[in-house]
Amino acid sequence: MSEKKQGKLNEAKWSVLDLSPIVVGGSVGQSLQNTLDLAQHAEKWGYNRYWLAEHHNMAGIASSATAVVIGHVAGGTSKIRVGSGGIMLPNHSPLVIAEQFGTLESLYPGRIDLGLGRAPGTDQVTARALRRDLHSTGEDFPDQLDELREYFNPTEKRPVRAIPGEGLNVPIWLLGSSGFSAQLAGQLGLPFAFASHFSPDYTLTALQLYRDSFRPSQVLDKPYAMVGANVIAADTDEKAKFLATSMQQQFLNLVRGRSGPLNPPVESMEYLWSDYEKAAIQRQLGASIVGSPETVKEKLEGFLAATQADEVMVNAQIFDHQERLRSYEIVAELAKGK
């Protein structure tokens, strides 16, 4: 095995993951305006790509119609790549996704990514409303993926064609929080993105599985791994920890089986969660990087050294939009060596 690279921030690419958070007292319209504003700043600061995530029946997330929001962001920017992190393919017909992303690629050529996941991105009741096959366990995901890829690059004359879509180069990524998609991405020679921002314990195992199973393809001649990370940066450690309590409250709601708008930060979480809830949330958010520029730089270098990621996708669930912008700005400055 080759010697590991040191975790040099300027040797990795940096990108943004956005769930278009709806905050307490805010509106969906304002959230989508903030999404575009963050994307425009991210482009200016030199981020590589900007991805939106598909979730449903969640009162704090405005990106459920993911392809529509991608179009909103791509139309308001000029060069940053825009895509899905991800589209939950079992929720959709592969033909519809090929047409949607074929349309996006036709409108914004060379800028659209299609990241795919195999989870529903919601609860089972909502999955039924999405007309998803509730008997599916995700094991048919490889077949759905093959069908989708065939619409973009048909190997034979088909009675059903994706127009727009056919013949277009829309990069496909596989997303995952376990080993299933890691191994599949490796076997197909596709780029892989791991959700370390909510599944940190399996990060290194999944990345190793991806690299070990990788087979060169027309898409890639060597593995390309992107890793999601919660990064909340502020001018001081204390302020960053304060801002991070909004994210902690969001996960607390999920542990309790309910969703709601993103709450404002609090001085302390101790009176909000039980010991069990605290342990569960810290396990999920254990890889989160929170702190001042100096703290964030040190932790990101360690994160890169451990994961050997080619790219890091930064997620920052911060209540105040200006503070969120500042957090991403700090990361961009660190990535440039400032």
N, C-alpha and C positions, 0 to 999 in steps of 0.2 A: 504493500500500500504506500502511496506517495506521502511525503511528509506534509503535515497540515500547514496551511497558510496561517499567518498571524491575522488577528482580527482588525485589519486596517479598514477604516470606514470609507476611505476614498477609493477602495478597490471593489466595492460592492455597488450595485444599483439600488436606488431607493424609490419606493412607490407608496401610494396612499390607498387605504381601504376605507370606504365611507358607507355607513349604514343610514346616512341622512337622518340623524337623530331628531326626534320631535321632543322638545323640552317642555317642562311644566310651564304653563302660561303662554306657550308658543303655538304655532299652527303648522300644518303640513306645507302650506305655501311658503312660509318663512324658512322652513327646513330645506326646501328645495332651492330657494334662493341662496341660502348659506352653503349648500352643496356646490352650486356653481361658483360662488365667491371663493370657496376653498380651492376648487379645481383651478381657477384662474391664478390664484396665488401659488399653488403647487407647480403649475407650469412655469411661472416666473422664477421660482426658486430652484428649478432644475430637476424636479421629480420625474421619474421615467414613465410611470403609468398611474392611472386613477381608476380604481375598480369600485363598483357598487354591488351590494349583496342583496340576494333575494330572501326575504322573510315575509311571512303572512300572519295576519291576526295578532300583530304586536303593536300596541298603542304608541310605542316609542320609536318606531322605525318607519320611514316614509319611502323606502326604496323597493316596495313590493313589486311594482310594475317596472322591473329592472331595465328592460330594453328601452322603455320610454325615457327613463332618467338618463341612461347612457346617451341617448340622442340629445337630450337637454344639455348635458355637459359637453359633449363633443361639438355641438353647435355654438357653444359659448367660449370655446378654446380653439387653438390653431395647430398645436404640434404634439401635445402630450397624448400618449396612448390612453384610450378609454375602453373599459370592458367590464366584465361581470366577475365577481368574486364571491359566489358564482351564481350561475343559473342552475337550479336544482332540476336536472333533466327528467327524473321520474314524474315531475309535475306537469310535463308538457309533451306534446307531440314533437318528435325530432324534426318533422317537416316544418312546423311552425317556427321552431328555433332557427332552422336554416334560413327560412324566409326573413325572419326578423333581423338576424345578424348579417344576412346578405344585403338587406336594405341599408343597414347601418354602414357596412363596408362600402356600399355604392355611394352613399352620401359623404362619407369621411374616409376616403381610400387610404389604406396603409396605417390606420390609427386604431382599429378595433380589435379587441381581444375577446375570446369566448372561453371563460373559465367555467368548468362544469363540476357539479357535485352530485352525489347520489342520495342524499338525505332529503326529506320533504321540506325542511326549513320551517316547520310549523308542527302543530299538534295533529292528532289523528282525525279529530272532528273537522278541522279546516282542510286537511288533506282530502277528506271525502268531498268537501265543497269544491275542491280543485279538480274533481273527477279523477283523482289518482286511484290506481288499483291498490286497494288496501291490503291485498294478499301478497303484494310484492315486498320482498325484503331487500331490494337493491341488487339482488343477484343477477337480474336481467340488465343491469346497467351496461355491461360490455356490449350486449346486442343493440341497445338503444344508441350507444356511442358509434357502433359500426354503421347503423342506419344513418345517423346524422352526418358522419364523415362521407358516406356514399353520396349524399345529396350535394355536398360541396365538390366532390371529385368522383363522378360516376365512372365505374369501370365497364359498364355496359349500358345499352339503351334501356331506359326505365319508362314505364307508363306514367309515373308521377315524377315531376321535376321541380326543384326549388328555384323559382324565378321571382325575385333575385336570389342569388346564392350560388347556383351552379357555376363552377369555374373560378370562383373567387378564393383568394388566400386569406382566410380568417384563422389566425393562430388559435389552436385549441389547447387549453391547459386542463389538467385534471387536478382537482382540489380534494383534500382529504384531512381527516383527523385520526386516521387509523392506517392499517397496512394495506387494505384492499386497493384503494386507488393508487397508493404508492407503487405497489407491485405492477398494477395494470399500466400505469404511466411508463414505468421502466420497460416493460415488455413491448409496448407500442412505440417506444422512443419519443415520447411526448414530454414537454416540460411539466413539472410538478410543483404545486404550492401546498404547503402544510400549514394547518390552522393552529400554530403554536400559541396564538393569543387566547385560545380557550381550551386547548388540549396539550399542555406543555409536557406532561409526563412521557408521552409517546414520541416526542419530536425526533430524537436522535435515532431511535429504532426505525421509525418510518423512513427517515432520510437514508439510512444505511440500506434498508430494504430496496428503496428506489434505485440507489446507485448500484447495488449488487445485481439487480434484475435488469439493468438497462441494456437495451439492444439498440445500436445505431439505426437510424431511419432516415427517410428523406427530409424529415423535419429537423432532427438533431443528430450530430455525430458524437456527442458526449452529453452526460446528464446536465440538466439545468434545473436547479432547485431554488424556489422562492419560499421564504418563511414569514408568516404573519407574526407580528409582535405588537402588544400594547405598549405604547410609549407615551408617557405624559411628562412633558418637560416644562419647566418654569424657571424663573430667575433664581429661585432658592429651593432647596429640598423641601422646606416646610410648606411653601406655596404649592408645589407639585403634589405633595401628599394630600393636601387639602382638596385640590382639584380632582384627584383620583377617587375621592369618596363618591362622586356621582357614578362612576363605573362600578364601584363596589355595591352601591345601592341597586343598580340595574341588575347585577347578578344575584343579589339577595332576593329581588322580586322573582327571578327565574327559579331560584331554589324553592321558593314558596308557591310556585305554580301559577304565577300571575304576571301580567305585563302592564306597563304603564309608561308615561312620558319620562324622559330623563330628568331626575331630580337635581336640584341645586346642591352644591357641596355642603358638607356639615363639618363641624369642628372635630367630631369624634364619632366613630361607628359603634363604639362599645355599648351604647344604650339601645342600638337598633337591632343587633343580631345576637343569637345565642352562641354558645361555644361550638355547638355542632355546625351551625350555619357559617360561622367564621372559618372553621376548619375546611368546610366544603368549598367556600369561595376562595380561600387562600390556595387551595389545591388547584382550582381552575385558573386562577390569576397568578399562579406562582412565578411565571416567567415575565410578568409585567415589569417594565423598566420605568421607574418614577423618580424624578429628581431634578436637580440643577443641571446646567450644561456639563459641568465636570463629572457629576455622578452618572448622568446619562451616557456620556462618552465612554467612561470606564466599563459600564455594564454592556453597552452595545458592542464594544470591542470583544468582551468575553463571550457574548452571544454569537458573534460572527466566528470567533475562533472555535467554539464548540460545534456549531452547525455547519460551518464551511459553506454557508448559503451564498449563492450567486447574487441574490437580490433579497431585500427585506421590504415587506409591505407593512406600513405603519398604520395601526388603528389607534385612534384617540377619541374616546367618548368623554368629551368635556362639555359642561353645561353652557358656559359663556363662549359665544362664537369668537370673540376677540382673543380670549385666552387659548382657544383651540388653534386659531391661526398662529399665535405666538409659539405654541408647542411645536407645530410642524416647521415653523421657521427656524427654531433652534436646531432641530434634527437636520434640516437642510444645511445649516451653517457648519455643523459638526461633520457632515458628510463631505463637505468641501475643504475640511481642514482648517476652518476658521476658529 
